[in-house]
Amino acid sequence: MRRGRPRAAHPSGAPARPGRQPRRQSPPPPAQPALVRVSHVTSSASPSSVPIAVDRSPWRSLRYPSMRWWSVANLVSNVGTWMQLTVQNLLVLQLTGSAAATGLSMSVQAAPGLLMGLAGGAAVDRWPRKLTAVVSQALLGAVAFTMALLVALDQLNLGVLMVLAAVTGMIATVDGPACALLGNDLVRPEDVPSAIGVGSLVHNAGRLAGAALGAVVVGLLGTAAAYTANGLSFLFVAAVIPFLKPAVSAVSAGTDRKEAGTGRAPAPAEQGLRQGLAFFLRRRRLVALAGIGGLSALFGRNYGLTLVVLVTGPLAGDAAAFGAVSTVLAVGGVVGAVLGARLRRPTVRLVGILAAGGALLQVVAGLSPSLAVLLVLVLPMAVAESVSETATTTLLQTDPPAHLRGRVLGVWGTVRTVWGLAAPATLGLLMELAGARGALVLGGLVVAAVLGSGCLVQSRRMPASVVMLPEDKPAVAGRPGLDTAA
């Protein structure tokens, strides 16, 4: 009996039809790995994770076209502002012949930050950010043009000047937070430190150029021309703002785009002034930043006061010697701004470490035997202060939710105004009691000791972080299944 060929089984399990050969199934192509754009690697379970290059260039924020325009506008505005401030001080001296009156005009302009800072921040949270910035810049320009007109007509007296200085301070309580947050919206969140660092460089460059141009313009064209130039600088910024485009990822996860500043805040219940203050006081990291800043201001970082007494007193220097110290401080500030712009995710711990390190350098500076040694120490002191300021500003402008950032900056403005009023008196009293060297040494030791103790207590409170392997993956030979995180 002839044995027939056995039927081949169909891939589905059913027998194939007689007389037909089953089709050969070509093996499936090997799976290609999907191309996924990964921004952060957080898993430690995969030992074959490939490190991803992270852009830490201090200039990375300038890759955004809107940020480039905003930087140019800020440079023009800063030049005009510092030019007007220089001219205003000269004008007060001409009107009164009193240095005390000059200081009073500056205090009058700063006073609204103490009384109305939170209200200004609430206005920034309530209204569209671009509109708020445009209106505030236009109002500041109007004040500058008014000053120019009064000077040209010889109708400006000390009383009118004080009133206009107070008006400028009130507008600034809204303009400051609005422009700061608007600039951050132009870049991705991880590039905010770069934007702040670039802004710091622009501020320093505008300060130097504005002070120099102020004297030149007054000498050639008169005081009214300087005020007119400042008014035009504000109008230039107001004209640029409508064309700025926020970065797509500048909106925080879980928040509506309107909360980031292009619209109104989500709920009327969150519009009260007390919400910003309550959030600030509940947020431990913000309170810690306020404590670090206040401690450093009261006992350390007012170098314009402490170092001038040290140079002209124990070191027997003159005005030229203090000018050299001031120049090195400015250079250190610029270097620190560049280094701070390389940050991506600054922390309160970093701010504390930098403040403590600067305080220890301050102690050594207080013991400097000569001006040359002091100049060597001043540079890293200024760098530490500048990087710490960049990290602090980044945390303040990115940590709160979008709809509360204006009010948080308003609270911070009030706190900083308090420091500005209290620090000179505190340091002056300390120098009266302990001398210039003693004030630097004791102040630095107090700052370093308090911050060091705080970091030690915080590190003891933090539980040790661990990485647990998944249950379906056994531990690697020679390694335990539970290991501490790197």
C-alpha positions in Angstrom: 0.0 0.0 0.0 1.4 3.3 -1.1 1.7 5.7 1.8 0.7 9.2 0.9 2.5 12.3 1.8 1.3 13.6 5.2 -0.6 16.9 5.1 1.2 19.9 6.3 -0.3 21.8 9.1 -1.7 25.3 8.5 -0.1 28.0 10.5 -3.5 28.6 12.1 -3.7 25.0 13.3 -6.1 23.7 10.6 -4.8 21.1 8.1 -3.7 22.4 4.7 -5.7 21.6 1.6 -4.6 18.5 -0.2 -2.4 18.9 -3.2 -1.2 22.4 -2.2 2.0 23.2 -0.5 1.8 25.7 2.4 3.2 29.1 1.8 6.5 29.8 3.4 6.2 32.4 6.1 9.0 34.9 5.8 10.5 35.7 9.2 9.4 39.0 10.5 11.9 41.8 10.2 13.9 42.5 13.3 12.2 45.2 15.4 13.8 48.6 15.0 14.2 50.6 18.1 11.9 53.6 18.2 13.5 56.9 18.1 12.5 58.6 21.3 13.7 62.0 22.3 14.7 61.6 25.9 15.4 64.7 28.1 16.2 63.1 31.4 17.3 59.5 32.3 15.7 58.7 35.7 15.8 54.9 35.7 18.7 53.1 37.2 17.4 49.6 36.5 19.0 49.5 33.1 22.7 49.1 33.3 23.1 49.9 29.6 21.7 53.4 29.8 23.6 55.7 27.6 24.4 59.1 29.0 22.8 62.0 27.1 24.6 65.2 26.4 23.2 68.1 28.2 23.6 71.6 26.9 25.1 73.8 29.7 26.3 76.7 27.5 25.7 79.9 29.4 24.4 81.4 26.1 21.9 78.7 25.2 18.9 81.0 25.9 20.1 83.2 23.0 19.1 80.4 20.6 15.6 81.6 20.9 14.9 84.6 18.5 12.5 86.3 21.0 15.1 86.0 23.7 17.7 87.8 21.5 15.2 90.6 20.8 14.4 90.8 24.5 18.0 91.0 25.5 18.6 93.9 23.1 15.5 95.7 24.4 16.7 95.2 28.0 20.1 96.5 27.2 18.6 99.7 25.7 16.3 100.1 28.7 19.0 99.5 31.2 21.3 102.1 29.6 18.4 104.6 29.7 17.5 103.8 33.3 21.0 104.1 34.7 21.6 107.3 32.7 18.4 108.8 34.2 19.4 107.7 37.7 22.8 109.3 37.3 21.3 112.5 36.0 18.7 112.5 38.8 21.3 112.3 41.5 23.2 115.2 39.8 20.0 117.2 39.5 19.1 116.8 43.2 22.6 117.9 44.1 22.1 121.0 41.9 18.7 121.8 43.4 19.6 121.3 47.0 23.4 121.0 47.4 22.7 118.2 49.9 23.9 114.6 49.7 21.2 113.7 52.3 18.5 114.9 49.8 20.0 112.7 47.1 19.8 109.7 49.4 16.2 110.7 50.3 15.2 110.7 46.6 16.5 107.2 46.2 14.7 106.0 49.3 11.4 107.6 48.1 11.7 105.7 44.9 12.5 102.4 46.7 9.7 102.8 49.3 6.8 101.6 47.1 8.6 98.2 46.9 8.1 97.9 50.6 4.5 99.0 50.8 3.1 97.8 47.4 5.3 94.9 46.3 2.6 92.3 46.9 -0.1 94.4 45.2 2.2 94.8 42.2 2.8 91.1 42.0 -0.9 90.4 42.2 -1.5 92.7 39.3 1.0 90.7 37.2 -0.8 87.5 38.1 -4.2 88.9 37.2 -3.6 90.6 33.8 -2.0 89.3 30.6 1.8 89.5 31.0 2.6 91.1 27.7 -0.1 93.8 28.2 1.0 94.5 31.7 4.7 94.9 30.6 3.8 97.1 27.7 1.6 99.4 29.8 4.2 99.7 32.6 7.0 100.5 30.2 4.8 103.1 28.5 4.0 104.7 31.9 7.7 104.8 32.8 8.4 106.5 29.5 5.7 109.0 30.2 7.3 109.9 33.6 10.6 110.3 31.9 9.2 112.6 29.2 7.4 114.6 32.0 10.7 115.1 33.8 12.3 116.2 30.5 9.6 118.7 29.9 9.7 120.2 33.4 13.5 120.4 33.3 13.4 122.1 29.8 10.8 124.7 31.1 12.7 125.2 34.4 9.7 124.2 36.4 11.2 121.2 38.3 11.6 121.6 42.1 12.5 119.1 44.8 8.9 118.4 45.8 7.8 117.6 42.2 10.9 115.5 41.7 10.1 113.5 44.9 6.5 112.9 43.7 7.7 111.6 40.3 10.3 109.4 42.0 7.5 107.9 44.1 5.4 107.4 41.0 8.3 105.7 39.3 8.7 103.3 42.3 5.0 102.4 42.2 5.1 101.6 38.5 8.3 99.5 39.1 6.4 97.2 41.6 4.4 96.0 38.5 7.1 96.4 35.8 9.8 94.4 37.6 7.9 91.1 38.1 6.1 91.4 34.7 9.3 91.9 32.7 11.2 89.2 34.7 8.5 86.5 34.1 7.9 87.6 30.5 11.6 87.0 29.8 11.4 83.5 31.3 8.4 82.6 29.2 10.6 83.0 26.1 12.8 80.0 26.9 12.3 76.4 28.0 12.2 75.9 31.8 15.7 74.2 31.8 17.1 77.3 30.1 15.8 79.8 32.6 19.1 80.1 34.5 20.8 81.0 31.1 18.1 83.7 30.5 18.7 85.1 34.0 22.5 85.0 33.6 22.2 86.8 30.3 19.9 89.3 31.9 22.5 89.9 34.7 25.2 90.6 32.1 22.9 92.9 30.2 22.1 94.7 33.5 25.8 95.2 34.4 26.6 96.3 30.8 23.7 98.8 30.9 24.8 100.1 34.2 28.3 100.8 33.1 27.3 102.3 29.8 24.4 104.3 31.3 26.5 105.9 34.0 29.1 106.9 31.4 26.6 108.2 28.8 24.7 110.1 31.5 27.6 112.4 32.1 28.4 112.8 28.4 24.8 113.6 27.5 24.4 116.1 30.3 27.6 117.8 29.3 26.8 118.0 25.6 23.0 118.2 25.4 21.7 119.0 28.9 19.7 117.2 31.5 16.4 117.3 29.6 18.0 115.3 26.7 19.0 112.5 29.2 15.5 112.2 30.4 14.2 112.2 26.8 16.6 109.4 25.8 15.4 107.3 28.8 11.8 107.9 27.7 12.6 106.7 24.2 14.3 103.6 25.6 11.1 102.6 27.4 9.1 103.1 24.2 11.5 100.9 22.4 10.9 98.1 24.9 7.1 98.6 24.7 7.3 98.3 20.9 9.3 95.0 21.0 7.1 93.2 23.5 4.1 92.5 21.3 6.3 90.6 18.8 7.8 88.2 21.4 6.8 84.6 21.2 6.8 82.4 24.3 8.5 79.0 24.1 6.0 76.1 23.7 7.4 74.2 26.7 7.6 77.3 28.9 4.2 76.4 30.3 4.5 74.2 33.4 3.0 70.7 33.4 -0.6 70.6 34.6 -1.2 74.4 34.2 -3.1 76.2 31.6 -1.2 78.3 29.1 -3.1 81.3 30.3 -1.6 80.9 33.7 1.9 81.3 32.2 1.2 84.9 31.4 -0.6 85.0 28.1 -4.0 85.3 29.6 -5.9 85.6 32.9 -5.4 83.5 35.9 -7.8 80.6 36.3 -9.9 81.3 39.4 -11.0 84.5 41.0 -10.5 82.9 44.4 -6.7 82.8 43.8 -6.4 86.5 43.0 -6.2 87.8 46.6 -3.0 89.3 47.9 -2.9 86.9 50.8 -2.6 83.8 48.6 0.8 84.8 47.5 2.0 85.5 51.0 0.5 82.3 52.4 2.1 80.2 49.6 5.5 81.9 50.3 5.3 81.2 54.0 4.2 77.6 53.5 6.9 76.8 51.0 9.9 75.9 53.1 12.4 76.4 50.3 11.2 79.9 49.7 11.4 80.7 53.4 14.9 79.2 53.4 16.0 81.4 50.5 14.6 84.5 52.3 16.6 83.4 55.4 19.8 82.9 53.5 19.4 86.2 51.6 18.6 88.2 54.8 21.5 86.7 56.8 24.0 87.4 54.0 22.7 90.9 53.5 22.8 91.8 57.2 26.3 90.3 57.9 28.1 89.9 54.6 27.4 91.0 51.1 27.2 94.7 51.5 30.7 95.0 50.2 30.2 98.6 49.0 30.1 99.6 52.6 32.4 97.2 54.4 35.2 97.1 51.9 35.4 100.8 51.5 36.0 101.2 55.3 38.5 98.4 55.2 40.5 99.8 52.3 40.5 103.4 53.5 41.0 102.5 57.1 43.2 99.5 58.1 44.8 99.1 54.7 45.5 102.9 54.4 44.3 103.1 50.8 42.8 105.9 48.9 39.9 106.4 46.5 41.9 104.9 43.6 42.5 101.8 45.7 38.8 101.3 46.4 38.2 101.9 42.7 40.4 98.9 41.9 38.5 96.8 44.4 35.2 97.9 42.9 36.5 97.0 39.4 37.4 93.5 40.6 34.0 93.1 42.2 32.4 94.1 38.9 34.5 91.6 37.0 33.7 88.9 39.5 30.0 89.7 39.1 30.2 89.2 35.3 32.2 85.9 35.7 29.6 84.7 38.2 26.7 85.6 35.9 28.3 83.5 33.1 28.9 80.5 35.5 25.4 80.9 36.9 23.9 80.8 33.4 25.3 77.2 33.1 23.0 76.0 35.8 19.9 73.9 34.9 18.2 72.9 38.1 19.6 74.9 41.0 18.7 74.0 44.5 18.5 75.8 47.9 21.4 73.7 49.1 23.6 75.1 46.3 22.5 78.7 47.3 23.4 77.9 50.9 26.8 76.4 50.0 27.7 79.4 47.9 26.7 81.8 50.6 28.7 80.0 53.2 31.7 79.8 50.9 31.5 83.5 50.3 31.2 84.2 54.0 34.4 82.2 54.7 36.2 84.1 52.0 34.9 87.3 53.7 36.5 86.2 56.9 39.9 85.8 55.2 39.4 89.1 53.4 38.9 90.8 56.8 42.3 89.5 57.8 44.1 90.7 54.6 47.5 92.2 55.4 47.6 94.2 52.1 45.5 95.5 49.3 47.0 92.9 46.9 45.8 90.0 49.0 42.4 91.6 49.3 42.1 92.0 45.5 42.9 88.3 45.1 40.1 87.4 47.5 37.5 89.8 46.2 37.2 88.1 42.9 35.9 84.7 44.2 33.7 86.5 46.7 32.0 88.3 43.9 31.7 85.1 41.8 30.1 83.2 44.6 27.6 86.0 45.3 26.7 86.3 41.6 26.1 82.6 41.1 24.1 82.5 44.3 22.0 85.4 43.1 21.3 83.6 39.7 20.4 80.4 41.4 18.1 82.2 43.9 16.3 84.1 41.1 15.8 81.0 39.1 14.2 79.2 42.0 11.9 82.2 42.8 10.8 82.4 39.2 10.3 78.7 38.5 9.3 77.0 41.7 5.9 78.6 42.4 2.9 77.7 40.1 2.5 80.0 37.1 -0.6 81.8 38.5 1.3 82.7 41.7 4.7 83.7 40.5 3.9 87.4 40.3 2.8 87.5 43.9 5.8 85.5 45.0 8.1 88.0 43.3 6.1 90.7 45.0 6.7 89.2 48.4 10.4 88.8 47.6 10.6 92.4 46.5 9.2 93.5 49.9 11.7 91.3 51.7 14.6 92.6 49.8 13.6 96.2 50.5 13.6 95.4 54.2 17.1 94.0 53.8 18.2 97.1 51.9 17.0 99.3 54.7 18.2 97.3 57.6 21.6 96.0 56.3 23.5 99.3 56.2 22.5 100.2 59.8 23.4 96.8 61.1 26.8 96.7 59.4 27.5 100.3 60.4 26.8 99.5 64.1 28.9 96.3 63.8 31.8 98.3 62.4 31.5 100.9 65.1 31.7 98.2 67.8 34.3 95.8 66.2 36.0 97.8 63.5 36.1 97.1 59.8 38.2 93.9 60.2 36.1 92.7 63.1 32.8 93.3 61.2 34.0 91.3 58.2 35.3 88.4 60.4 32.4 88.2 62.8 29.8 88.7 60.1 31.4 86.0 57.9 31.6 83.5 60.8 28.0 84.1 61.8 26.8 83.5 58.2 29.0 80.4 57.7 28.1 78.9 61.1 24.3 79.4 60.7 24.2 78.1 57.2 26.5 75.2 58.0 24.4 74.2 60.9 21.3 74.4 58.7 22.7 72.2 56.0 23.8 69.6 58.6 20.4 69.5 60.2 18.7 69.2 56.8 21.0 66.4 55.7 20.2 64.4 58.9 16.5 64.8 58.3 16.7 63.5 54.7 16.3 59.7 54.5 18.9 57.7 52.6 17.6 57.2 49.0 17.7 53.6 47.8 17.2 51.9 44.4 15.3 48.6 44.4 15.6 46.1 41.6 12.3 44.9 40.1 11.0 41.6 41.4 11.4 39.9 38.1 15.1 40.7 37.8 17.5 39.0 40.1 20.3 40.9 41.6 23.5 41.1 39.7 26.1 38.5 40.8 28.3 40.0 43.4 25.9 42.8 44.2 23.1 43.0 46.7 19.5 43.4 45.6 19.3 46.7 47.6 21.9 49.3 47.0 22.2 53.0 47.8 21.7 55.5 45.0 24.8 57.1 43.6 
